[in-house]
Amino acid sequence: MTFHSIKNLFSIDRTHYEGQTSAGRLAFNVIFNVLATVIDSLLSFFLIPFFIVYLHKEGYGIWSLVGTFFTYSVLIQLSISGGISRYVAFYEGKNDNEAIHRIMATGNICFAVAGLILLIVTFIGTRYFGQWFQIPQHLLFDTKWMVFIVGMSWVIIMPFQSFPAALCGYQCYGFFRGVNLIGNIVRAGLIFLALPFGIGLIGTGIIYGTVQIVVRLLLVIFSLRFLGPRSFSFWPFDCSLFWEMISYGINVIFYELGIMIIYRVANVLIGIFMLISNVTEYNVLVSLLIMLSALTQTFNTAITPAIANLQSQNNPEKIKEFYLVLQKFNILFVLPSIGFFIVMGQAFLTVWVGPEFSGLWPVLTVLCVGHFFRLLQDCNFKVLCGMNHHKFYGSMVLIVAIVITVASIFVLRQKLGLMGIAWANTIFLTLFFGIVMEIYFHKKLSISLKQMAAMVWYPSFLGCFPAITWMILWRVWRTPTSWAEIFLVALIAGILVVVFSWLWSMTDNEKNKIKSLVLERIYNPKC
C-alpha cells in the first residue's frame, strides 16, 4: 500500500454530507447504526459467558462494577457532546461554518477540563474502590490496578471527544461507527485469545484501555481530514455559546444519567448489600436489556440531528411524520424482543450462561415488563432533543431513577433480593414511562390518543402478533435445549415480524418510500 493510498483512505468528502436532510440519508444512518450495534451486542453477548468461565462469578462481578463506575464518568462527555452534536447540525442547516468553528473550539476547551476532572476521579477510585464494595481479599490488588488502567485510558481520550460529537452533528455516522466497530471486534478477539492464558482482570483492563486509545486516535485522524485543522483549535471560546450548549447538554445529561442509574445502580447496591456473585447474576439479566436498549438508541440516534435540521427550517408537520413512522418501527422491534425474553427466558438463560442461572427467569420477566415502556421513550426523547424541548424529559427521568434507587435500597434492606429490585424497577418504570411521559410527549407534538392508536399501536401489534404467537406455541410444545433451537425460534419469529409488518403494519405510502430508498441506495449509492 502506497503513501497516497493510505492518504486517500483517510480522505473524506465533506460536501457529500452537507446540505438538507433527506430520507435516504436518514435511512442510511439508521440502518448502518443498527447493523453496527447488532455486531457490538453480539460481541458482548458471547463475551459474558466467556468472562464468567475464566474470571469466575467474583471476577466478572468486579469487572461489572468497574464498568459501572466509569460508565457514570462518561456523563462528563455526554453533557457536552449532546450540545455539540445538536448545534453543529443546526448551524450546518444554515451553512454557518464560522459558528461551527466556534462550537468546536468551545467544546475542545470543555473536554480538556473534563479530562482533568476524570483524572481526579480515577485517583479517588483507585484508592477507595476496594473499600466501597465487598471485594474478596485475594482480588483487591487486581481490582485496584484495573480501576487505574481503565480510568487512565478515559483520561487520555477525553480531550478528543469533540470530534465524534461533531461528526454526529453532520450525520456522517458511517466511518465513525465503522472505526469503533473495528476496535470492538479487535478488543473482543484479543480477549478471547488472551483470557484463557490467565491474564485476569489486569490484563483485561490493559486490552480494553489500549484498544480504546488506538480507536480514538484513528477517529481523530479521520475527523481532521473531514473537519479541517481549525477544528482542533481552542480559540475563540464563545461564552454565550458555551452556556447554550450546557443548557442543552444538562438536560441530555439528566436523561442519560437517569438511564444509567436505572440500569446500573442495582449493581452498585448489590455490591454493597449482597455478594459479588449476586452482582454477576443481576448483571447477566440487565445486560440483555442494555443490549436491547443499545439497539433502540442506535436506531434513534440519527433522529436528533435530522429533527434539528428540520427545526431550523420550521417544519413541524415533517417532524411529526418522522416520529409516527419511527415509533412504529421501534415497537415492531421492541415488542417481539421483550416477548422472546419473557416466553423463552428460562431456556435462553440455560443455554447462554448455564443451568445455574435458569432460576433467574422470573426476575428477568418482571424486569422486561417495565423496561418495555422505558425503551419506547428513547424515540420520544431524541425527537425532543432535536427540537430543544427536552428539559422536562431529562428532569423526569432523573427523578424516576432516584425513586428507583431509594426503592431498591429499601427492598435490599428488607432482604427481598433480586426479585425485589425487579419489582421496584417495573412499578415505577410503568407508571412514569408508560403513562406520565407518554401523555406529556403527545401534548408537546399535538398528537391525539386516537392518532397514536390508529397510526402506531394498532398496526404495530398486528405486525408482532404472529411472531409472539409462534414463540408461545413452540414453548408450549417443547422447551429449547440448544443454540440451534433457540436460533430457529428467533429466526422464524424475526421473519414473521418482517413479513407481517410489511403486510399489516405499513401503509402503501411507507412501502413505496422504502422501495424508493432501497433502489436509490442501489443505483445511486452517493445520494
Residue pairs with C-beta under 8 A, 6 or more apart in sequence:
10 221
10 222
10 225
11 225
12 172
12 175
12 222
12 225
12 226
14 170
14 226
14 227
16 172
16 526
17 170
17 171
17 172
18 92
18 95
18 170
20 93
20 309
20 313
21 93
21 171
21 305
21 306
21 309
21 310
22 527
23 513
23 517
24 517
24 520
24 521
24 527
25 171
25 527
26 171
26 302
26 303
26 306
26 322
27 517
27 521
28 174
28 521
29 171
29 173
29 174
29 301
29 302
30 299
30 301
30 302
32 173
32 174
32 177
33 173
33 177
33 298
33 299
33 301
33 302
34 295
34 298
34 299
36 177
36 178
36 180
36 181
36 298
37 294
37 295
37 298
38 295
39 181
39 184
39 185
40 181
40 184
40 294
41 291
41 294
41 295
43 184
43 185
43 188
44 287
44 291
45 291
45 352
46 188
47 188
47 191
47 192
48 60
48 284
48 287
48 352
48 353
49 352
49 353
49 354
50 191
50 192
50 195
51 59
51 60
51 63
51 195
52 60
52 280
52 284
52 353
52 354
54 195
54 196
55 62
55 63
55 195
55 200
55 201
55 204
57 276
57 277
57 280
57 281
58 136
58 139
58 276
58 277
58 280
59 139
59 200
59 201
60 280
60 283
61 271
61 276
61 277
61 278
61 279
61 280
61 283
62 135
62 139
62 142
62 143
62 146
62 201
62 276
63 146
63 201
63 204
64 267
64 279
64 280
64 283
65 129
65 133
65 267
65 268
65 271
65 276
65 279
66 129
66 143
66 146
66 147
66 150
66 205
68 264
68 267
68 268
69 125
69 129
69 147
70 150
70 151
70 154
71 260
71 264
72 257
72 260
72 264
73 118
73 121
73 151
73 154
74 154
75 253
75 256
75 257
75 260
76 114
76 117
76 118
76 158
77 111
77 114
77 158
77 161
78 249
78 252
78 253
78 256
79 246
79 249
79 250
79 252
79 253
80 107
80 110
80 111
80 114
80 161
80 162
80 165
80 245
80 246
80 249
81 161
81 162
81 164
81 165
81 168
81 249
82 165
82 248
82 249
82 252
82 253
82 385
83 107
83 244
83 245
83 246
83 248
83 249
83 252
84 103
84 104
84 107
84 162
84 165
84 166
84 169
84 245
85 165
85 166
85 168
85 169
85 304
85 305
86 169
86 248
86 304
86 305
86 308
86 385
86 386
86 388
87 99
87 103
87 169
87 241
87 244
87 245
87 248
88 100
88 103
88 165
88 166
88 168
88 169
88 170
88 305
89 169
89 170
89 171
89 304
89 305
89 306
89 308
89 309
89 386
90 308
90 309
90 311
90 312
91 99
91 100
91 103
92 100
92 169
92 170
92 309
93 308
93 309
93 312
93 313
94 312
99 241
100 166
101 230
101 231
101 233
102 236
102 238
102 241
103 166
103 238
103 241
103 245
104 162
104 166
104 227
104 230
104 231
104 232
104 233
105 233
105 234
105 235
105 236
105 237
105 238
106 237
106 238
106 241
106 242
106 245
107 161
107 162
107 165
107 166
107 245
108 159
108 162
108 232
108 233
108 234
109 234
109 237
110 242
111 158
111 159
111 160
111 161
111 162
112 159
112 234
114 158
114 159
114 161
115 155
115 156
115 158
115 159
118 151
118 154
118 155
118 158
119 155
121 151
122 147
122 148
122 151
122 152
122 154
122 155
125 147
125 151
126 144
126 147
126 148
126 151
129 135
129 143
129 144
129 147
130 140
130 143
130 144
132 271
132 272
133 268
133 271
133 272
133 276
134 271
134 272
134 275
134 276
135 143
135 276
136 276
139 201
142 200
142 201
142 202
143 201
145 201
145 202
145 205
146 201
146 202
146 204
146 205
149 202
149 205
149 206
149 208
149 209
150 205
150 208
150 209
152 209
153 208
153 209
153 210
153 212
153 213
154 212
156 213
156 216
157 212
157 213
157 216
160 216
160 219
160 220
162 231
163 219
163 220
163 223
163 224
163 227
163 231
164 176
164 219
164 223
166 223
166 227
166 231
167 173
167 176
167 223
167 226
168 176
168 301
168 305
169 305
170 226
170 305
171 302
171 305
171 306
172 226
173 301
173 302
175 222
176 219
176 222
179 215
179 218
179 219
179 222
180 215
180 219
182 215
183 211
183 212
183 214
183 215
183 218
186 211
187 207
187 208
187 211
187 212
190 207
190 211
191 204
191 207
194 203
194 207
195 203
195 204
199 206
199 207
223 231
224 231
224 232
248 388
250 394
251 390
251 391
251 393
251 394
251 395
252 385
252 390
252 394
253 394
254 394
254 395
254 397
254 398
255 381
255 390
255 393
255 394
255 397
255 398
257 398
257 401
258 394
258 397
258 398
258 399
258 400
258 401
259 293
259 374
259 397
259 401
260 401
261 398
261 401
261 402
261 404
261 405
262 374
262 397
262 400
262 401
262 404
262 425
262 429
263 286
263 289
263 290
263 293
264 286
265 401
265 404
265 405
265 408
266 282
266 286
266 408
266 421
266 425
267 279
267 282
267 283
267 286
269 405
269 408
269 409
269 412
269 421
270 278
270 279
270 282
270 412
270 418
270 421
271 279
273 412
273 413
274 412
274 417
278 417
278 418
281 357
281 360
281 418
282 363
282 418
282 421
284 349
284 353
284 357
284 360
285 360
285 363
285 364
285 367
285 418
286 367
288 341
288 364
289 367
289 368
289 371
292 334
292 337
292 338
292 371
292 375
293 371
293 374
293 375
293 378
295 333
296 330
296 333
296 334
296 375
296 378
296 379
297 378
299 326
299 329
299 330
299 333
300 326
300 330
300 378
300 379
300 382
301 382
303 322
303 326
303 379
303 382
303 383
303 386
304 382
304 383
304 385
304 386
305 386
306 322
306 386
307 319
307 322
307 382
307 383
307 385
307 386
307 387
308 385
308 386
308 387
308 388
309 386
310 318
310 319
310 322
310 386
311 319
311 386
311 387
311 388
319 383
319 386
319 387
319 445
320 445
320 446
320 447
322 383
323 379
323 380
323 383
323 445
323 447
324 447
324 451
324 455
324 456
325 510
326 379
327 376
327 379
327 380
327 456
328 455
328 456
328 459
328 460
328 505
330 375
330 376
330 378
330 379
331 376
331 456
331 457
331 460
331 461
331 464
332 460
332 463
332 464
332 497
332 501
332 505
334 372
334 375
334 376
335 372
335 460
335 461
335 464
335 468
336 464
336 467
336 468
336 471
336 493
336 494
336 497
338 368
338 369
338 371
338 372
338 375
339 464
339 467
339 468
339 471
340 348
340 471
340 489
340 490
340 493
341 348
341 364
341 365
341 368
342 364
342 365
342 368
342 369
343 468
343 471
343 472
343 475
344 471
344 475
344 480
344 486
344 489
345 361
345 364
345 365
345 368
346 358
346 361
346 479
347 358
347 475
347 479
347 480
347 481
347 486
348 480
348 486
349 357
349 358
349 360
349 361
349 364
350 357
350 358
350 481
351 480
351 481
351 482
351 483
351 486
360 418
362 419
363 418
363 419
363 422
364 422
366 419
366 422
366 423
366 425
366 426
367 422
367 425
367 426
369 426
369 430
370 425
370 426
370 427
370 428
370 429
370 430
370 433
371 425
371 426
371 429
373 429
373 430
373 433
373 434
373 438
374 429
374 433
376 433
377 393
377 433
377 437
377 438
377 441
380 393
380 437
380 438
380 441
381 390
381 393
381 397
383 441
383 445
384 390
384 393
384 441
384 444
389 444
392 440
393 437
393 440
393 441
396 432
396 436
396 437
396 440
397 437
399 432
400 428
400 429
400 432
400 433
403 428
404 424
404 425
404 428
404 429
407 424
407 427
407 428
408 420
408 421
408 424
408 425
410 424
411 417
411 420
411 421
411 423
411 424
412 420
412 421
414 420
441 447
442 448
442 449
442 452
459 504
459 505
459 506
460 505
462 500
462 504
462 505
463 497
463 500
463 501
463 504
463 505
464 497
464 500
465 500
466 496
466 497
466 500
467 493
467 494
467 496
467 497
467 500
468 493
470 489
470 492
470 493
470 496
471 489
471 493
474 480
474 489
480 486
480 489
502 511
506 514
520 527
521 527
